[in-house]
Amino acid sequence: MPAPNRYTGLAGFDLGTDDTPAPNPPARPTKSNDNTVTLRGIEVSLTSDVGGAFISDCAKNRERIFSDDRLREKYEINSDADWAKITQNKSLRLAISAECERRMLNGDASRQAAAKIFTEEGPPTLGSVLRDQGASPRHRVDAARELRATARFDDEKPGADAERVIITINLGNAPEDKLVFDCGVPKHAKEARDAEKEEW
């Protein structure tokens, strides 16, 4: 009786019918960690507070509010190799694009760009109009008024009342069901976190 034909399977598939060891799967290339950047010689995660501040400053850099030199000075990126690695970091580029979009939608980008232009060009232009003896007296007075308003911007605030903390709790519809707590002016306003002062 002839021996039955042995099933050899489909080409490219190993059914394990013989004792030959299965080939090792191809090794996947190891990816470099794109979720960190080297700042001040230290690997910093992009999801940390310092990493978030760096992403925000990089977004301002892309919007030409923050220069390359200022960015490198603030985060002490002295090595050109570290700077090149930062510019080629894909995760960082995606995070910067998302931050730029967020700043565009909430108006931060246009507001800060306008403030930068006014700071650099507004007072000198107004000053030249004010000092121009050939300019119309009305224009010179308007320039002086605008310069004075800019120089005393904080004086236009209503005062400490804008800083008061008042807590209101409604327990019902009647006026006597309302509890009001006037906490007054905060003693110490918490400073905004800044990566330049952040403890690493």
Number of C-alpha atoms within 10 A of each C-alpha: 3 4 5 6 6 7 8 11 11 8 6 6 8 14 11 10 10 9 6 8 8 10 7 6 6 6 6 6 6 6 6 8 10 15 15 19 23 18 21 17 13 10 12 18 17 19 13 11 16 22 21 17 18 24 23 17 21 24 24 22 18 15 16 12 18 15 15 13 11 12 16 15 12 15 16 15 18 13 13 9 10 16 15 10 14 19 12 12 16 13 16 21 16 12 18 22 16 14 19 21 14 14 18 14 11 10 11 14 19 14 12 15 15 13 14 15 11 13 12 11 11 15 16 13 13 19 15 13 20 22 13 13 10 9 12 12 13 10 14 20 13 15 20 17 14 16 18 11 13 14 11 11 10 10 10 8 10 9 10 10 10 9 12 13 12 11 10 10 10 12 11 9 8 8 9 9 11 12 11 11 10 10 10 12 14 11 6 6 8 7 6 6 11 12 17 12 8 10 7 9
